């Protein structure tokens, strides 16, 4: 699509520009912002040549020199899910984990144990020869205690104390180091240090056979090496990363993630523009470490959901003080306590999530669980959920009424109005909503006849609903409209057929399983009297299933603002045309609909990764009309 092509071109220009600014010591955006541009380009055009190219750090006035050891870029993972995906593919028996230093890459070249040349990263093959400047840096050894010929790769770093004392005018240590190492007169180079993490011998007989022995050899030679930890598996790496995130501010230098690789030396992989056997497991602006100060229990219908109260921390540009704990089982599995140090992630969630435990200090105390509901019933703790089992629980009844209005998208009939009617005893079920008169509703505080008439008109205009929406509106535990539609599509397309379906029947439907099927059957049975009363009133009827509609078999997710149609109307159009709507982008989705097809939003990026077509409003309306979609080829008619 033209929008995709335009966005790829824009990303190429932005990445090239910011690479040049970065490598020449004048970055304008943060690493995380640059990574977001890179990841978006990879999602839209994985084979783009720019992804295999290294940005150049050339500076005028320095001679050029070729590397002995290739200095390509690394694959990146910014969250545990992406890292685990790489780890499974890489297949390492154990993982060597090093700090990813936030400095400037350099290659030190030796001949027979004598330092000969220092070359910057440049374009990955040729860089600037800054030998006179490097010779003044700490950690650059003029001679080695062995007759080694080859390259040693490291990072030019500035420590935080040097930055604070001598270069506070520079934005950060990396910017200051990049500037100093390229000074023509070499002044200030003595304030820099080189930490090393890789080497390759030019001789046939290499002094090291594994990555571990390589690091030991570098240390014996007298180099300052990057700290390394050996982890047994991916989970161990993720746990180690959490600890590093918590303590990295105590380091003398800046790091922006971890480098993870196996112990085997693979020369062919090292020579790739983007090695596959190692990865940069980066930190993210969407992650932070904080302390659990308390827990609040959010009550929604029968469910009790724990919300962690944490020490305020900056996360993706906002101050976070609350984080989702999901359920009691997660609290126990992570051994979370009041006082726990935890990693918090945002990644698009409205309420950030506690991802993992860093540590439990000695004074951390267990998190208490509520034992009974406000209705007096003992709560049931199933691990994945804590809930009140009482079907007559007032909170449960109120939530069902609110759910019905939400599923039908009844405007202006919000929680405040529902609460007034519920607290006064006027409604205690869904059918009660349809017996309220205009004058009666107008008598409630801050209501009036105009608003009352509007609310009731909005309610009664939604008189015909699909079977899936009808079922979802009765708030059966774990049964939303999507799951209900799966049952309808499987042939249980009338209320009578659904009521006669057994657990065994429903468990055969894709996406159900025994637990969901049992919940469906039990919930439907419990709601029968209320459903029958509502249908008997004649105020609501179930629409017959759409057979062979233009959108039959298709699913749609809408994001952003629509111009010619409201989102609720677009979703209603999908359903009336035989299709399904979803609230999120996931595997199996047919289309993501947005008028900003080239944006870098989370949904657009995820759709790109999953190969889901992203279409605009006009394409959607045309598709809804004729049921045929043809991908537009850039440059075509």
SEDORO-480397 format. One record per residue (C-alpha): residue in one letter; x, z, y negated; residue number from 1. Coordinates in steps of 0.1 Angstrom, whole numbers, m for minus. Example, Ala and Ser with C-alpha at 12.3 -4.5 7.8 and 13.67 -1.06 7.14 Angstrom:
<rs>
mivex px pz py fise
a 123 78 45 1 .
s 137 71 11 2 .
</rs>
This chain:
<rs>
mivex px pz py fise
x 0 0 0 1 .
x 11 m8 m36 2 .
x 9 29 m45 3 .
x 33 39 m17 4 .
x 58 11 m26 5 .
x 58 22 m63 6 .
x 64 58 m54 7 .
x 93 49 m30 8 .
x 109 30 m59 9 .
x 104 59 m83 10 .
x 119 83 m58 11 .
x 149 60 m52 12 .
x 156 60 m90 13 .
x 151 98 m93 14 .
x 173 106 m64 15 .
x 201 83 m75 16 .
x 200 97 m110 17 .
x 200 133 m100 18 .
x 227 127 m73 19 .
x 250 113 m101 20 .
x 242 143 m124 21 .
x 248 168 m95 22 .
x 281 154 m83 23 .
x 295 152 m119 24 .
x 287 188 m127 25 .
x 256 183 m149 26 .
x 226 189 m126 27 .
x 192 189 m144 28 .
x 170 202 m115 29 .
x 174 228 m89 30 .
x 185 221 m53 31 .
x 150 229 m41 32 .
x 135 204 m65 33 .
x 160 177 m54 34 .
x 153 185 m17 35 .
x 115 180 m24 36 .
x 123 145 m37 37 .
x 145 137 m7 38 .
x 119 151 18 39 .
x 91 131 1 40 .
x 112 99 4 41 .
x 119 106 40 42 .
x 82 111 47 43 .
x 72 78 30 44 .
x 102 56 42 45 .
x 123 72 69 46 .
x 146 42 72 47 .
x 153 39 35 48 .
x 191 31 31 49 .
x 194 58 3 50 .
x 188 85 30 51 .
x 220 75 48 52 .
x 241 73 16 53 .
x 260 100 m1 54 .
x 259 104 m38 55 .
x 292 97 m56 56 .
x 311 124 m76 57 .
x 337 100 m91 58 .
x 352 109 m124 59 .
x 372 87 m148 60 .
x 410 92 m149 61 .
x 416 103 m113 62 .
x 432 80 m87 63 .
x 410 73 m56 64 .
x 418 82 m20 65 .
x 402 76 14 66 .
x 391 105 35 67 .
x 406 113 69 68 .
x 375 132 79 69 .
x 341 115 71 70 .
x 321 135 45 71 .
x 285 124 51 72 .
x 253 143 44 73 .
x 235 166 67 74 .
x 200 166 81 75 .
x 179 194 64 76 .
x 153 219 76 77 .
x 137 241 50 78 .
x 113 261 74 79 .
x 114 275 109 80 .
x 91 248 123 81 .
x 114 220 112 82 .
x 144 238 125 83 .
x 129 244 159 84 .
x 120 207 162 85 .
x 156 198 155 86 .
x 170 225 179 87 .
x 149 213 208 88 .
x 161 177 202 89 .
x 198 188 198 90 .
x 197 208 230 91 .
x 226 231 223 92 .
x 232 259 248 93 .
x 242 282 219 94 .
x 242 278 182 95 .
x 271 284 158 96 .
x 258 295 124 97 .
x 278 294 91 98 .
x 269 300 55 99 .
x 260 268 37 100 .
x 283 272 6 101 .
x 269 262 m27 102 .
x 300 246 m42 103 .
x 318 212 m42 104 .
x 331 196 m10 105 .
x 367 188 m7 106 .
x 391 175 19 107 .
x 427 188 22 108 .
x 450 164 39 109 .
x 481 175 57 110 .
x 511 157 73 111 .
x 533 176 97 112 .
x 520 209 83 113 .
x 526 200 46 114 .
x 499 197 21 115 .
x 498 161 8 116 .
x 465 154 m9 117 .
x 431 168 m20 118 .
x 401 144 m21 119 .
x 366 151 m35 120 .
x 335 140 m16 121 .
x 331 108 m37 122 .
x 308 84 m18 123 .
x 316 100 16 124 .
x 345 76 24 125 .
x 365 75 m8 126 .
x 368 103 m34 127 .
x 389 114 m64 128 .
x 424 125 m57 129 .
x 426 159 m75 130 .
x 458 171 m57 131 .
x 475 187 m88 132 .
x 444 207 m96 133 .
x 437 217 m59 134 .
x 473 229 m56 135 .
x 465 257 m81 136 .
x 434 269 m63 137 .
x 433 300 m41 138 .
x 431 291 m4 139 .
x 449 258 m6 140 .
x 480 263 16 141 .
x 511 243 7 142 .
x 524 246 43 143 .
x 510 255 76 144 .
x 527 275 105 145 .
x 521 244 127 146 .
x 530 207 126 147 .
x 494 196 119 148 .
x 485 162 107 149 .
x 449 156 97 150 .
x 421 167 74 151 .
x 407 202 66 152 .
x 373 202 50 153 .
x 361 230 27 154 .
x 342 239 m4 155 .
x 355 246 m39 156 .
x 339 278 m50 157 .
x 338 301 m80 158 .
x 330 338 m73 159 .
x 303 355 m93 160 .
x 326 380 m109 161 .
x 348 351 m122 162 .
x 317 333 m135 163 .
x 304 364 m153 164 .
x 338 373 m168 165 .
x 351 339 m179 166 .
x 323 312 m178 167 .
x 290 329 m186 168 .
x 280 298 m207 169 .
x 277 278 m175 170 .
x 244 278 m158 171 .
x 258 289 m124 172 .
x 290 291 m103 173 .
x 286 256 m88 174 .
x 283 239 m122 175 .
x 313 258 m135 176 .
x 334 249 m104 177 .
x 325 212 m106 178 .
x 336 211 m142 179 .
x 369 229 m137 180 .
x 381 210 m107 181 .
x 378 177 m127 182 .
x 397 188 m158 183 .
x 425 164 m165 184 .
x 450 191 m174 185 .
x 440 213 m144 186 .
x 434 243 m166 187 .
x 411 269 m149 188 .
x 417 256 m114 189 .
x 435 289 m107 190 .
x 401 305 m110 191 .
x 387 286 m81 192 .
x 390 292 m44 193 .
x 386 269 m13 194 .
x 368 282 18 195 .
x 371 259 48 196 .
x 348 252 78 197 .
x 359 220 95 198 .
x 391 201 105 199 .
x 401 170 125 200 .
x 435 161 138 201 .
x 450 127 134 202 .
x 472 133 165 203 .
x 462 125 200 204 .
x 467 161 211 205 .
x 442 181 190 206 .
x 450 219 186 207 .
x 414 228 193 208 .
x 388 218 219 209 .
x 356 234 206 210 .
x 341 244 173 211 .
x 348 280 180 212 .
x 385 274 188 213 .
x 387 252 156 214 .
x 375 281 134 215 .
x 400 304 152 216 .
x 428 279 146 217 .
x 419 275 109 218 .
x 420 313 105 219 .
x 454 315 123 220 .
x 468 289 99 221 .
x 460 312 70 222 .
x 429 295 56 223 .
x 399 315 42 224 .
x 371 304 66 225 .
x 334 305 62 226 .
x 319 334 82 227 .
x 304 323 115 228 .
x 278 339 138 229 .
x 270 328 174 230 .
x 232 328 182 231 .
x 218 325 217 232 .
x 187 304 208 233 .
x 165 291 179 234 .
x 146 323 175 235 .
x 179 342 171 236 .
x 190 317 144 237 .
x 157 322 125 238 .
x 161 360 127 239 .
x 197 357 115 240 .
x 186 336 86 241 .
x 161 363 76 242 .
x 189 388 75 243 .
x 211 365 54 244 .
x 183 358 30 245 .
x 180 396 25 246 .
x 217 402 19 247 .
x 229 370 2 248 .
x 228 385 m33 249 .
x 255 410 m22 250 .
x 279 381 m14 251 .
x 308 373 m38 252 .
x 297 336 m39 253 .
x 265 315 m38 254 .
x 250 301 m6 255 .
x 218 280 m3 256 .
x 212 281 34 257 .
x 230 280 68 258 .
x 248 253 87 259 .
x 238 253 124 260 .
x 256 233 151 261 .
x 267 235 188 262 .
x 301 245 201 263 .
x 310 210 214 264 .
x 331 188 192 265 .
x 315 153 191 266 .
x 338 130 171 267 .
x 313 101 172 268 .
x 286 123 157 269 .
x 309 136 130 270 .
x 315 100 119 271 .
x 278 93 114 272 .
x 266 91 78 273 .
x 241 118 88 274 .
x 253 137 119 275 .
x 226 146 144 276 .
x 243 175 162 277 .
x 243 198 131 278 .
x 217 207 104 279 .
x 215 224 71 280 .
x 189 252 76 281 .
x 182 257 39 282 .
x 166 285 19 283 .
x 135 275 0 284 .
x 117 284 m33 285 .
x 87 290 m10 286 .
x 105 319 8 287 .
x 115 354 m4 288 .
x 124 388 11 289 .
x 103 418 0 290 .
x 92 452 12 291 .
x 57 461 26 292 .
x 43 489 4 293 .
x 8 492 19 294 .
x m20 474 37 295 .
x m55 466 25 296 .
x m82 455 50 297 .
x m103 426 38 298 .
x m138 426 51 299 .
x m156 393 57 300 .
x m187 396 78 301 .
x m178 414 110 302 .
x m140 407 106 303 .
x m114 430 92 304 .
x m82 412 81 305 .
x m50 430 70 306 .
x m35 420 37 307 .
x 0 434 30 308 .
x 8 448 m4 309 .
x 45 440 m11 310 .
x 70 447 m38 311 .
x 66 420 m65 312 .
x 88 390 m58 313 .
x 91 355 m73 314 .
x 79 328 m49 315 .
x 75 291 m58 316 .
x 73 299 m95 317 .
x 47 327 m92 318 .
x 49 365 m88 319 .
x 36 375 m54 320 .
x 23 410 m46 321 .
x 0 403 m16 322 .
x 7 386 17 323 .
x m15 378 47 324 .
x m8 397 79 325 .
x m34 377 99 326 .
x m44 402 125 327 .
x m35 435 142 328 .
x m17 417 170 329 .
x 7 402 145 330 .
x 15 436 131 331 .
x 23 450 165 332 .
x 42 419 177 333 .
x 65 421 146 334 .
x 66 459 146 335 .
x 56 458 109 336 .
x 55 491 91 337 .
x 50 505 56 338 .
x 86 501 43 339 .
x 95 470 64 340 .
x 117 444 49 341 .
x 100 411 55 342 .
x 103 373 48 343 .
x 73 360 29 344 .
x 64 323 28 345 .
x 40 304 7 346 .
x 41 267 18 347 .
x 7 258 2 348 .
x m13 288 14 349 .
x m35 305 m12 350 .
x m24 339 m1 351 .
x 13 339 10 352 .
x 21 349 46 353 .
x 45 374 61 354 .
x 66 352 83 355 .
x 89 376 101 356 .
x 105 411 100 357 .
x 140 415 86 358 .
x 144 452 94 359 .
x 127 486 96 360 .
x 145 512 75 361 .
x 146 547 91 362 .
x 118 560 67 363 .
x 94 532 76 364 .
x 60 545 89 365 .
x 34 528 112 366 .
x 5 509 97 367 .
x m28 526 103 368 .
x m57 506 117 369 .
x m94 513 107 370 .
x m114 526 136 371 .
x m150 523 126 372 .
x m172 500 104 373 .
x m192 512 74 374 .
x m223 508 96 375 .
x m208 535 119 376 .
x m200 513 148 377 .
x m166 515 165 378 .
x m145 485 157 379 .
x m132 463 185 380 .
x m95 454 184 381 .
x m88 423 204 382 .
x m53 418 189 383 .
x m61 384 174 384 .
x m90 400 155 385 .
x m105 433 145 386 .
x m143 432 142 387 .
x m176 451 142 388 .
x m196 442 173 389 .
x m229 454 159 390 .
x m252 423 154 391 .
x m273 443 130 392 .
x m244 453 108 393 .
x m255 448 72 394 .
x m222 432 63 395 .
x m226 407 91 396 .
x m261 398 80 397 .
x m251 393 44 398 .
x m221 371 54 399 .
x m244 349 76 400 .
x m267 342 46 401 .
x m237 334 24 402 .
x m223 312 51 403 .
x m256 292 53 404 .
x m256 285 16 405 .
x m219 276 17 406 .
x m223 251 46 407 .
x m252 235 28 408 .
x m233 235 m5 409 .
x m263 250 m24 410 .
x m252 251 m60 411 .
x m257 282 m82 412 .
x m269 303 m53 413 .
x m237 323 m53 414 .
x m226 356 m38 415 .
x m238 377 m69 416 .
x m273 363 m66 417 .
x m274 368 m28 418 .
x m261 403 m32 419 .
x m289 413 m56 420 .
x m315 400 m32 421 .
x m298 416 m2 422 .
x m294 450 m19 423 .
x m330 451 m30 424 .
x m341 445 6 425 .
x m357 411 m3 426 .
x m337 391 22 427 .
x m323 402 56 428 .
x m321 367 72 429 .
x m317 330 64 430 .
x m355 323 67 431 .
x m361 349 40 432 .
x m343 327 15 433 .
x m371 301 17 434 .
x m399 326 10 435 .
x m387 335 m25 436 .
x m408 323 m54 437 .
x m396 312 m89 438 .
x m413 341 m107 439 .
x m400 366 m82 440 .
x m364 354 m85 441 .
x m366 352 m123 442 .
x m374 389 m124 443 .
x m340 399 m113 444 .
x m314 410 m139 445 .
x m297 382 m159 446 .
x m318 355 m142 447 .
x m347 340 m161 448 .
x m371 313 m152 449 .
x m348 283 m160 450 .
x m320 295 m137 451 .
x m344 307 m110 452 .
x m360 273 m109 453 .
x m327 255 m107 454 .
x m314 277 m79 455 .
x m346 272 m58 456 .
x m345 235 m65 457 .
x m309 233 m52 458 .
x m319 252 m21 459 .
x m349 232 m12 460 .
x m334 198 m19 461 .
x m311 205 11 462 .
x m340 204 35 463 .
x m325 179 60 464 .
x m292 190 77 465 .
x m272 176 105 466 .
x m272 195 138 467 .
x m235 204 134 468 .
x m241 219 99 469 .
x m272 237 112 470 .
x m252 254 139 471 .
x m222 262 116 472 .
x m246 277 90 473 .
x m255 305 114 474 .
x m220 319 113 475 .
x m213 321 150 476 .
x m179 336 154 477 .
x m152 309 157 478 .
x m177 280 155 479 .
x m174 259 124 480 .
x m189 225 116 481 .
x m159 206 132 482 .
x m163 224 165 483 .
x m200 220 165 484 .
x m197 183 158 485 .
x m174 180 189 486 .
x m203 193 210 487 .
x m228 170 194 488 .
x m204 140 198 489 .
x m200 149 235 490 .
x m237 143 241 491 .
x m253 177 233 492 .
x m270 160 203 493 .
x m302 181 201 494 .
x m307 218 196 495 .
x m324 219 230 496 .
x m295 203 248 497 .
x m271 228 231 498 .
x m292 257 242 499 .
x m293 246 278 500 .
x m255 239 279 501 .
x m235 263 300 502 .
x m200 277 293 503 .
x m187 254 320 504 .
x m204 224 303 505 .
x m189 231 269 506 .
x m155 241 281 507 .
x m149 205 293 508 .
x m152 193 257 509 .
x m118 186 240 510 .
x m110 214 216 511 .
x m132 240 232 512 .
x m118 259 262 513 .
x m134 288 280 514 .
x m132 314 251 515 .
x m147 290 225 516 .
x m174 278 249 517 .
x m184 314 257 518 .
x m186 324 220 519 .
x m207 293 214 520 .
x m232 301 242 521 .
x m235 338 233 522 .
x m238 331 195 523 .
x m264 305 200 524 .
x m285 327 222 525 .
x m282 356 197 526 .
x m292 333 168 527 .
x m322 317 186 528 .
x m350 338 170 529 .
x m337 333 135 530 .
x m331 295 140 531 .
x m367 291 154 532 .
x m382 310 125 533 .
x m364 288 100 534 .
x m374 255 117 535 .
x m410 268 121 536 .
x m412 274 83 537 .
x m409 236 79 538 .
x m385 242 50 539 .
x m355 229 70 540 .
x m354 201 95 541 .
x m325 188 117 542 .
x m315 152 111 543 .
x m313 131 142 544 .
x m277 121 151 545 .
x m263 90 135 546 .
x m257 64 162 547 .
x m232 36 155 548 .
x m228 43 118 549 .
x m201 25 98 550 .
x m178 55 99 551 .
x m185 65 135 552 .
x m155 79 152 553 .
x m136 83 119 554 .
x m125 116 102 555 .
x m117 121 65 556 .
x m100 147 43 557 .
x m106 146 6 558 .
x m81 159 m20 559 .
x m79 158 m57 560 .
x m106 146 m82 561 .
x m130 118 m73 562 .
x m143 97 m102 563 .
x m175 79 m93 564 .
x m189 105 m68 565 .
x m187 142 m62 566 .
x m167 155 m33 567 .
x m198 171 m17 568 .
x m216 137 m20 569 .
x m186 119 m5 570 .
x m185 143 24 571 .
x m223 139 29 572 .
x m218 101 29 573 .
x m192 105 57 574 .
x m216 125 78 575 .
x m246 103 72 576 .
x m225 73 82 577 .
x m215 89 115 578 .
x m181 102 105 579 .
x m166 137 103 580 .
x m149 156 74 581 .
x m119 179 76 582 .
x m105 204 51 583 .
x m69 198 60 584 .
x m45 171 72 585 .
x m36 173 109 586 .
x m30 151 138 587 .
x m59 129 147 588 .
x m72 126 111 589 .
x m83 90 103 590 .
x m78 89 65 591 .
x m67 111 36 592 .
x m87 101 5 593 .
x m72 107 m30 594 .
x m70 88 m62 595 .
x m33 98 m65 596 .
x m20 80 m34 597 .
x 16 82 m46 598 .
x 18 119 m54 599 .
x 41 143 m37 600 .
x 14 168 m28 601 .
x 16 188 4 602 .
x m13 168 19 603 .
x 1 134 9 604 .
x 35 143 23 605 .
x 20 156 56 606 .
x m1 125 60 607 .
x 31 104 55 608 .
x 49 123 82 609 .
x 19 120 106 610 .
x 14 83 98 611 .
x m21 89 85 612 .
x m33 62 60 613 .
x m38 75 24 614 .
x m65 56 7 615 .
x m81 58 m28 616 .
x m117 62 m37 617 .
x m125 25 m39 618 .
x m111 18 m5 619 .
x m131 47 9 620 .
x m164 35 m6 621 .
x m157 0 7 622 .
x m150 14 42 623 .
x m182 35 41 624 .
x m201 3 33 625 .
x m188 m21 59 626 .
x m169 2 84 627 .
x m138 m21 83 628 .
x m104 m11 68 629 .
x m75 m34 65 630 .
x m42 m20 53 631 .
x m31 m37 21 632 .
x 4 m52 23 633 .
x 25 m49 m8 634 .
x 26 m83 m25 635 .
x m3 m96 m4 636 .
x m37 m106 m16 637 .
</rs>
